[in-house]
Amino acid sequence: MLKARKEKAQTGNAARALPPNNKRYLILTYAAEFDRVHFPLPLLYEESPDPALLKKTISALRAEVEALQ
């Protein structure tokens, strides 16, 4: 009886497997004189992102950061 209950619990856990973690974040770091603060900004999930578009977006963000400094 205990073996049957244990086997049922083990097979039940396999059925409730966690979904894949498809979350991606952009980490924004604010550095002051004596401390650093990290802000994780959630990004929208894309199944297969275009590498050229990602590089263009990163370049635009870097240019904006340079302009703000």
C-alpha positions as CSV (number, residue, x, y, z in Angstrom):
1,M,0.0,0.0,0.0
2,L,2.8,2.5,0.9
3,K,4.7,1.5,-2.3
4,A,1.7,2.1,-4.4
5,R,1.2,5.5,-2.8
6,K,4.9,6.4,-3.3
7,E,4.8,5.4,-7.0
8,K,1.7,7.3,-7.6
9,A,3.2,10.4,-6.0
10,Q,6.4,10.1,-8.2
11,T,4.4,9.7,-11.4
12,G,2.2,12.6,-10.4
13,N,5.2,14.9,-10.0
14,A,6.4,14.1,-13.5
15,A,3.1,15.0,-14.9
16,R,3.2,18.4,-13.2
17,A,6.6,19.4,-14.7
18,L,7.3,23.1,-14.7
19,P,6.9,24.9,-18.0
20,P,10.0,26.2,-19.7
21,N,11.3,29.5,-18.4
22,N,11.2,31.7,-21.5
23,K,11.6,35.0,-19.7
24,R,14.3,37.4,-20.7
25,Y,15.4,40.6,-19.0
26,L,17.5,43.6,-19.8
27,I,19.5,44.5,-16.8
28,L,19.8,48.3,-16.3
29,T,22.6,49.2,-13.9
30,Y,22.6,52.5,-12.1
31,A,26.1,53.3,-10.6
32,A,26.4,56.1,-8.1
33,E,29.5,57.1,-6.2
34,F,29.3,54.4,-3.5
35,D,26.6,52.0,-4.7
36,R,25.2,50.1,-7.7
37,V,21.6,49.3,-8.3
38,H,20.4,46.7,-10.9
39,F,17.0,47.0,-12.5
40,P,15.8,43.9,-14.4
41,L,13.5,45.1,-17.2
42,P,11.3,42.3,-18.6
43,L,11.5,41.8,-22.4
44,L,8.7,40.4,-24.6
45,Y,9.4,36.8,-25.7
46,E,10.0,36.1,-29.3
47,E,10.3,32.5,-30.5
48,S,13.1,33.2,-33.1
49,P,14.4,36.8,-33.0
50,D,16.2,38.3,-36.0
51,P,19.9,38.8,-35.0
52,A,20.2,41.8,-37.3
53,L,17.2,43.5,-35.6
54,L,18.6,42.8,-32.2
55,K,22.0,44.3,-33.1
56,K,20.3,47.4,-34.5
57,T,18.2,47.8,-31.3
58,I,21.3,47.4,-29.1
59,S,23.2,49.9,-31.1
60,A,20.3,52.4,-30.8
61,L,20.2,51.9,-27.1
62,R,23.9,52.4,-26.7
63,A,23.7,55.6,-28.8
64,E,20.9,56.9,-26.6
65,V,22.9,56.1,-23.4
66,E,25.9,58.0,-24.9
67,A,23.7,61.0,-25.7
68,L,22.3,61.1,-22.2
69,Q,25.7,61.1,-20.5
